[in-house]
Amino acid sequence: MLRTIFVVGALALLGLVALKFVFGLMGPLVALLFWLVGLALKVAALGLVGYVVIRLVSPGTAQRLKERWGGRSY
């Protein structure tokens, strides 16, 4: 019975060490994910601004871009 208690305690400690290791690695990965999402939003906003400027200056060019990249418009 004493041996069982020690084994359960050892497994619990091993589990805590494993959790610390896994979540220690996940922190930087989550930070990288948020950085990439922020970068993607900035690029999307820049593309939107560029498209709006092209649409105001040259509607024909904007229509060609929309047909080329956006598919068919019905």
C-alpha positions in Angstrom: 0.0 0.0 0.0 2.8 2.4 0.8 4.4 1.5 -2.5 1.2 2.4 -4.4 1.0 5.8 -2.6 4.6 6.5 -3.7 3.9 5.4 -7.3 0.8 7.7 -7.5 2.8 10.6 -6.1 5.7 10.0 -8.5 3.3 9.8 -11.4 1.6 13.0 -10.3 4.9 14.8 -10.1 5.9 13.5 -13.5 2.6 14.7 -14.9 3.2 18.2 -13.4 6.7 18.3 -15.0 5.2 17.2 -18.3 2.5 19.9 -18.2 5.1 22.5 -17.3 7.2 21.4 -20.3 4.3 21.4 -22.7 2.9 24.7 -21.7 6.4 26.2 -21.6 6.7 25.4 -25.3 3.2 26.5 -26.2 3.6 30.0 -24.9 6.1 31.1 -27.6 4.0 29.3 -30.3 0.9 31.1 -29.3 2.8 34.4 -29.4 4.1 33.6 -32.9 0.5 32.8 -34.0 -0.8 36.1 -32.7 2.1 37.9 -34.4 1.3 36.2 -37.7 -2.4 37.0 -37.4 -1.5 40.7 -36.7 0.8 40.7 -39.8 -1.9 39.2 -41.9 -4.4 41.8 -40.8 -2.0 44.6 -41.7 -1.4 43.2 -45.1 -5.1 42.8 -45.7 -5.8 46.4 -44.6 -3.0 47.6 -46.9 -4.5 45.6 -49.8 -8.0 47.0 -49.1 -6.7 50.6 -49.0 -4.8 50.0 -52.3 -7.9 48.6 -54.0 -10.1 51.5 -52.8 -7.5 54.0 -54.2 -7.4 52.1 -57.5 -11.2 51.9 -57.6 -11.5 55.7 -57.1 -8.7 56.6 -59.6 -9.3 54.0 -62.3 -12.6 52.0 -62.1 -11.8 49.9 -65.2 -8.5 48.7 -63.7 -10.3 47.8 -60.4 -12.9 45.9 -62.4 -10.2 43.9 -64.2 -8.5 43.2 -60.9 -11.8 42.0 -59.4 -12.4 39.7 -62.3 -8.9 38.3 -62.3 -8.6 37.7 -58.5 -12.2 37.6 -57.3 -13.7 35.2 -59.9 -16.9 35.9 -61.8 -19.3 38.6 -60.7 -23.0 37.9 -61.4 
